[in-house]
């Protein structure tokens, strides 16, 4: 990593060259440490360090953008962005650069994560390997730490900085009898991940899921563990938790504000200031990030806006601008499903005939307005009969609506939440519990 002071100086010097225009620069200073293992062997242990700059220059309503990863090229990037802006037509959605603001103080960085060495990563990987070998199965997965220094500076006087850390541990155990099991952990501080416990869960699921059997297609009760819930919320974000899709009428929320869209037990918010996520107090325009309640007690209540979509809707930015040039669906970086008062064991006991799902795989939205999504289960799918897990199942294909199907029919929500952070280049994290739904539509079994 280059470091805050050096980058801050370079940004100020580059912005000082701007004449007859306004400009901002986003810098993301990154250090990623990664260990990969498979077939009970570590095969990669690496460190990636990089700094990316996104330069945006506005000449009135004409906006040019240039990216570089060299500090020495920043001034040249500003000049090029200025020239590019002159070649473009006016942007009808550009709302001007935001004014300076005050930001909430957050604690998004852990020194323990920053100091976690390659040797310690190898030790974490070995936790899974030794447990897999003892059970006569094989393990694969990743150990990863990510340190991000994010800065936004502009000619308007915006000056924002956030240092964040994330540690991630994923284990997939596999047996010759087609058994697979997954478990994972994520935290701001690597000390909050119990590597042995995560590995033990993956191996146990692998052993219990051996010799899986097919299941007839149909509508079943389902218990979704937090990993599956996190993936489902990510797909919901793709279906339109952003102001631009909402304005264009392509969001599931369009025309549904103030209406009941899920079971009243369900509340979903985006909150980048919550202490149990990877905190980020501002967006990539330097606007303070607000907590936005998307669904409150089942009612469609809010939307995420950056300055452009806010301009179109005649409202204010909620501090959810992404990096210039990024896709709008990435705006929901800190989704959280409010916990309930149940747990997975109670959900299983309350299920007459249903499916216990560890995670989803190969998931895609197929109708955003209707929140229809499709995919398959993976790494631990089990049949529940009369309140007990009775046998392992082959992976199941599914197609259903997130709002009108899964969340409309929620019956129980877990009290314990887990953090899921998948994009190591962003300070993001979803915080979710397990859920039980009365109806989930499965379309068939896979071959194994």
Residue, then its C-alpha position, 0 to 999 in steps of 0.5 A: x500500500x502507498x499510504x494515506x499521506x502520500x496519496x493525499x498529497x498526490x491528489x491535492x497536487x493533481x487537482x490543483x492543476x484543474x482550470x475552468x472545470x471541477x474535478x474529483x478523484x477517488x483513490x483505492x489503496x489495496x493490499x490483499x493477502x490470499x492463501x488457496x488450498x485444495x485436495x488437502x494441500x496449499x497451492x497458493x499464498x500470495x500478496x497483491x498490492x495496488x492503488x487505483x485512481x478514478x479521475x472525473x472532470x466536469x466542464x459544465x455538463x460535459x463529464x470525462x473520466x480516466x482511470x490509472x493505477x500510477x501515482x506519477x500519471x495522475x496529473x496527466x490523467x486529469x488533463x486527459x479527462x479534461x480533454x475527454x469531457x470536451x469531446x462529449x455531449x452534455x450529461x442530462x443526469x450530472x448534478x454537479x460535484x457535492x459540497x464538503x461534509x462532515x463524516x461519522x467516525x467509524x472503526x472499520x480497521x483491525x490491526x490484527x487483520x492488517x498484521x495477519x501474515x502469510x504463515x498465519x494464513x497457512x496455519x488457518x488453511x491447515x486447520x481445515x486440512x487436518x480435520x479433513x484428513x482425520x475424517x478421510x475427506x478432502x478440503x479446499x478453500x481460501x483464507x483472505x485478508x483485505x486492507x482498503x484505504x479509500x479516499x475521495x478529494x475534489x476541487x469543491x473541497x471534499x476530503x474523505x478517507x476511510x481505512x477498512x479491513x476484512x478477513x474471510x475464511x471459506x472451507x469446502x469439504x468433499x468425499x468420494x460418496x458425493x458428499x460436500x459441505x461448506x462453511x465460512x466466516x468473515x469479520x473486520x478482525x481476523x481474531x473474530x473468526x474461529x478457524x477450527x469451528x468453521x472447518x469442523x462444520x464443513x467436514x461434518x456437513x460433508x460426512x452427513x451429505x454422503x450418498x445424496x438422493x433425488x427429490x421430486x420437484x415441487x413446492x416445499x417448506x425451506x430453511x435457509x442458512x445465512x449464506x443462502x440468505x446473503x446470496x438472495x439479498x444480493x440478487x434482490x439488490x440486482x433487481x433494483x435497490x438503486x435510484x436510477x433503476x427506480x426512476x426508469x421504472x425497472x425496479x421491483x420498488x417502482x409503483x410499490x412504495x408504501x405497499x406491503x411487499x413481504x411478510x410484516x416480519x421482514x425488515x431490510x435496510x442498507x446501513x454502512x455505519x452499523x458496527x457489525x458490518x465493514x463500515x464506510x461513512x461516505x460514498x464515492x462522491x464524498x457524500x455522507x452515507x445514510x441508513x436507508x430502510x428499504x423494507x420496514x415491517x414488510x412495507x416498501x419504504x426507501x431507495x438508495x440514491x446518488x447525486x444523479x438519481x436524486x436529481x432525477x427524482x427531485x430528492x437528496x443523495x442518500x450517500x450511495x454513489x458507486x465508483x464512477x463507471x460502476x454498475x448501479x446494482x452495486x449500490x447496496x453494499x451494506x444490506x441487512x435483514x433484521x433478526x428475529x427470535x428463532x434459530x436453525x434448530x427451532x426452524x427445523x423442528x417447526x418444519x413438517x416436510x421441507x429442505x435445509x439449504x446451506x447455500x445457493x450456487x449459479x444464481x441469477x435474476x430472471x425478472x427484476x420487477x417480479x424479483x424472480x431468481x433461479x439457481x441451485x442449492x449446493x454444499x449441503x442440502x438435506x430433507x426435513x421430515x416431521x421436525x428432523x433432518x432425515x437424509x441428504x439430497x442431491x443439489x436442487x434447482x429452483x425458480x421463485x420470487x424473492x418478494x412474492x414467494x420466499x419473503x412473503x411466506x417467511x415464518x421464522x427469522x433467526x436471532x443470530x446474524x452473520x457477516x458476509x463480504x465477497x468483494x475484496x475490492x470494496x468495503x462492503x458486507x451483508x449482515x443476515x440471519x437464517x430464515x424459514x419460509x413456508x413455500x419455496x419452489x424447486x424445479x428438480x434435482x441435479x445428477x448429484 
